Amino acid sequence: MLLIPCPFCGPRDETEFHYRGEPRPRPPSSVDDATWGAYLFDKSNEKGPHRELWHHAGGCRRVFIMTRDTVTHRILGTEVPGTHAAGDAP
């Protein structure tokens, strides 16, 4: 059983959460058609650290970004959407 650290509520059981996919490209107003198409249809599915959107459906009902190692399922951190600075490594 995983304990997921919700940035709003603290650590909670994994059964309270739902996976929502990869974060959208930012800023939306400057995304061209090719970038948007790649976001919609070309999933990275890479091994290693990966940024993902999660929804705390059984708690605060808020969405956050979790960085998780897809090989080990180890959670590397969580953040509130919009707080990740452009150019930072995910």
N, C-alpha and C positions, 0 to 999 in steps of 0.2 A: 504494500500500500504506500502510495506517495503522499507526502505532505507538501502541498503547493503553497508557497509564500505569497498570498494576495497582498499587493502593495497598499490596499485599503483596510483589510481585516486581519492581516497576519496569517500564520500558517493554518491551513485547513486541509481536510481530507480530499483526495482527488475526485471523489464521487460528486462533489459540489460544483465541479468545473466542466466546461465544454470547450473543445478545441474549435477555433474559428478561422484558421488558415494563416497565411502569411500577411504581414503588415502591408498596407497599400503604399505605392510609391508616393513620395512627398516632394514638393507641394503639388496638390492635385491640379491646380490651374496651369502649371508649366509642364505637365506630362504629355508627351507626344503620343500619337496613335500606336507606334511600334512598342513603346515602353508599356503602355496600358495593355496592349495585346499580349505581350510577354507575361505580364502580371496575371492575366486571366487564364492563359492557356499553357504556359511553360513553367510548371512547378519545378523548383530547384532540386528537391529530394536529395540533398547532399548529406554525406556522413559528417558528423562532428557538430560543433556549435551552430545553432540555428535559431533565428528570432521568429516567434509565433504569436498570434493573437489568441488569447484565452478569455472566456466569459465566466464570471463567477455566478452562475445561474442559481446555485443553492445558498447564496449569501447576499452580498451587497448588490448583485446584479450589474456590476460594472465590468468593462472590458479593459484588459491590460496586456502588455507585451511581456512574454517570458522568453528568456534565452535558455535553451535546453540542448544538451548533447544528445543527438539522435542515436548514437551508438550505445551509450551507457544509460541514457534517460536521466542523467544527473542534471539537476536544475542549477544553472549558473547565475541566475538573477531574474528579477522582475522590474518593470518600470511602468509608469503611467504614460499612455500614448501622448506624443507631442513633446516629451521631455528629452528624447534622444537627439543629441545635437547632430546636425548635418556634417558628414565627413568623419564622424566617429566610427570606429570598427564596431560591428554588431556584437 
